[in-house]
Amino acid sequence: MLSFSGNIGSTAYTALTQTKNKSLSGTRRACAAREQAVHHTSPLGLWAQLTLVAVANRYLDNEGHLYFGKSKRTKSMEIIIETLSRALSKMFNKTVVNAAYRFKEIQAGAVGDVRLIEGTAETDLNEKLPYKLVIKTQKKWSRQDDPDSWRREYDLYSSELDCLFTDTIRHPKCYHAEITDTETRLWLEYLDGVTALNLTCEMHERIAAELGRFQGKLYAEQPFQLQSIANLSKTDCFKNAYIYFKSLKLRKSKNQIL
């Protein structure tokens, strides 16, 4: 089964499988695929929330589940014990009254702050339960032609998207979600495993196949759960963003020549 978190896209990885030079590393093949992917559009408007252009933020756990995360390191994070206990209560399906914790940084990424929090939880029956959780904090930011992209993962977790997943693909479980005017914070299932450049070409190809099947399933069935999600990007959002930044680069080059 594949398991993912963050912004992913079957179109990008479908293009990845069409990148024939298998002597390239997984990341270089994905970058080459990105050049192809931006010329395609997703019929469901899922491009932004299901894009794999950010290939550096990937995790494949030891059971073969794909996990995508993004992080940006910060010096400290304040944890409210009541909130942690609420998330752990949902995780264990028991009443957690207190929890000791410590942080460990997870691989750095591009947009959010992603941290592993681990420790021992105490239940109302005096049970001591070791745990691991991932806390993902996303500050508000602006993307070209997609102003609400910063909160999309929160919106997807708040929707019924999880009921659309199959036996082979899902996202990490969310035990608690918070949002303010300036940030979101998700308390997620922790998945351990292979990360980033250690993903092989075969793993990339499997990812591409499973995401392609999932995207095709959504397109064929047009489920009402998907239609009810308000914060979906425009179909050609990433293509337009690519063209915009590519044009900036070209204009800058021309100015340097002049």
RACOR-V81452 format. One record per helix or strand. SS is the DSSP state (alpha for helix, beta for strand). FROM is the first residue (numbers start at 0). TO is the last residue. If there is no record, write none. Layout:
BEGIN
ss={SS;SS}
from={FROM;FROM}
to={TO;TO}
END
This chain:
BEGIN
ss={beta;alpha;alpha;beta;beta;alpha;beta;beta;beta;alpha;alpha;beta;beta;beta;beta;beta;alpha;alpha;alpha;alpha}
from={1;9;25;57;65;80;95;112;127;148;160;165;168;173;182;192;195;200;223;236}
to={3;16;36;60;67;91;104;122;138;157;163;165;170;178;188;194;197;220;226;256}
END
